[in-house]
Amino acid sequence: MKFLVFLMLPAALIAGPGRYARLGDFDGQVEVQLSAADAWMPAERNLPLPESAWIRTGPASRVEIELDDGGAWRLGPESQGGLSDYSRLSTGQRVTLLVLDHGLAYFTGEAKGKDSLLLVVPGAQVAVSKPARVRVEAQDQSSELAVLQGVVRFASAAAEIDLAQGQTTRVEPGNTSRFFLYREIAPLETDRWSAARDKVLTTPVAALHVAERYGLADLDASGQWIQTEDLGVVWKPKDSEGWSPYQNGRWRWYNSLGYTWVGDETWGWLPYHYGRWTRHGELGWVWEPSSTDVFKPGEVFWMRGARVVGWGPLAPGELWSPANMPGQYVGLNLTFAAFQPDAQVIDPAGFEGRPKEPLKVTAFTEALPSPAFAASRLDALRPVVAGALRVTPDLTILTESMPPAPPTPELQPVPPPQPIAIAAPPPPPLPPDEVIVPVPEYIGAVIVIPRPTQAAPAASKSSQTAPTVATAKPWTPAPVPPPAPPPPSRAPKPKPKPVRDAGEERAMNQFHRDFTQSNWTKAMDDLDDWSRRYPQSGLADERIYDYMQVHSMTAHPDKVLEYGAALMAKNLAGVFNDQQTLGVLYLVTVNAAAIPHPNNPQRALGKAAAQAMMETLPAYFEDRRRPSETSETDWRQSRRRLEGAANNALKMLGTQGGM
């Protein structure tokens, strides 16, 4: 067992957040095998597909799989393929290897940044870097790859060349010394189906409001986007009268996620895995999209009894524990189902044992117990696609600090047999991307003044209208109300944190340019882009602090508290310098007081920040720390204003708590 643990360590060190593809539109007989140890099961729309999942279709059947990078992988009739590799490294790099074992498949998409994306058939593979549309076929004696749009890199045992739009190549796995290149593509009936699906998925309105790149088209067809004063832009499903979230569908067990919701609604992907639901006045149920790209199994509170379980949706920003009553605990919001130990599926359909008084027969619980894990599952393997080559992810960032490996003994190359091909010269290479070398120090943006809480649109791609920029400016060392702490002159300079590479440096610099120009909409877009490209950045905490400041400037106090809660859960003194620590406490304090009707978690967080700020101020404003360019009067006045902000927040939050 110890040996097994040591073998798993390298994978754990380079693994990032899990990736899950969406089983989308399908017709006919489609089956799924989630892992080699699982039995084949009928397909379900919105079923999360993890790495190693396989899909197969019957006669006159087809299926579409949506990838988290915005790509689409489609299988035609009597085909079988899978996600041989579908992972994310700790660097943020996505590795995607789509395999077609037999039949017909289409791919539309691109590899973004340093992502690796390969399509594999018996005897060959193609690497996709730029936007492309590709058709692949795997038959008994040969495999074909046709480029419907764009340029891809083809590789087989005989050759490696670029294939351009309108070209087809054929390989014979049984004879690796040759391949065939054609300057035309024979049309198939299914080409029109794939092209039609591409049009459906192209530039949906939902892309303006959420960070994720898949599951968008169904939102536009099944609901509407609404601007609200407190939540920003939310999505409301059509015909939702008498409807509640997490009722139509089932929970399926995933070893990597726990019980994961599979919604029956056609649109039931993003709203159940990226964000939360709440009842919003006369609007009814609305979904607030998440600000992160982390896949969630379903954000609910759980209730468990002897042979029954219940659940209900958690509200946006709610920090819930089983010791507290959930904010949306209402009878109409609850769903119940029968529950047995080791259950792989929890389905509320047809359940008639709903308790009349749930709190008397169930208790709140953080999670349900996991089913027993059979050791035999570890021995299950799938056959390797013949002739497939393995993608090599970019690990330079992970290995640059490691000692060089010992030199490999030089081997005499064995000349391969001369390939037989009808080949055309490859197209000219594309110009390289611009690279900026200088790497500046990064200590986070300065503290900004929160704007009033009147209705303001969200400052990100999730907003429908760009916010109006008010006259408020970022705070500078001069003590002007509302105040922010000046930098202490004798405090040790924080050790600069390195950016990961030149790409992250460009993303960070772009944010700073837009931030200093008070372009809050663009600054939020910059942060979103930075987060998507570098989710595991060494500057993640500073980036959260930047999110807080931009949300404060765009009058979204609930968002400030959401990010502030993540930072306050850590040891701020171990993450930030004194100025940034006080800045986090200040932003949480004043924004909690700015929410007209804060919920219990928001109120508790604001009071905790205000109290921590009061405890921090005496040491921060010691006379020996006063900058020489700041007068004693201004120094004392800054402290009084910060104390006033903390006392005002404690008074308001305490009064609201007593109502």
Buried (B, 14 or more C-beta within 10 A) or exposed (E): EEEEEEEEEEEEEBEBBBBBBBBBBBEEBBBBBBBBBBEEEEBBBBBBBBBBBBBBBEEEBBBBBBBBBBBBBBBBBBBBBBBBBBBBBBBBBBBBBBBBBBBBBBBBBBBBBBBBBBBBBBBBBBBBBEBBBBBBBBBEEBBBBBBBBBBBBBBBBBBBBBBBBEBBBBBBBEBBEBBBBBEEBEEBEBBEBBBEBBEBBEEBEBBBBBBBBBBBBBBBEBBEBBBBEBBBBBBBBEEBEEEBBBBBBBBBBBEEBEBBBBBEBBBBBBBBBBBBBBBBEEBBBBBBBBBBBEBBBBBBBBBBBEEBBBBBBBBBBBBBEBEBEBBBBEEEBBBBBBBEEEBEEBBBEEBEEBBEEBEEBBEBEEEBEEBEEEEEEEEEEBEEBEBBBEBEBBEEBBEEEEEEEEEEEEEEEEEEEEBEBEEEEBEEEEEEEEEEEEBEEBBBBBBBBBBEBEEBBBBBBBBBEBBEBBEBEBBEBEBBEBBBBBBBEEEEEBEEBEBBBBBBBBBBBBBBEBBEEBBBBBBBBBBBBBBBBBBBBEBBBBBBBBBBBBBBBBBBBBBBBBBBBBBBEEEBEEBBBBBBBBBBBBBBBBBBBBBEEBBBBBBBBBBBBBBBBBEBBEEBBEEEBBBEEBEEEBBBBBBEBBBEBBEBBBEBBEEBEEE
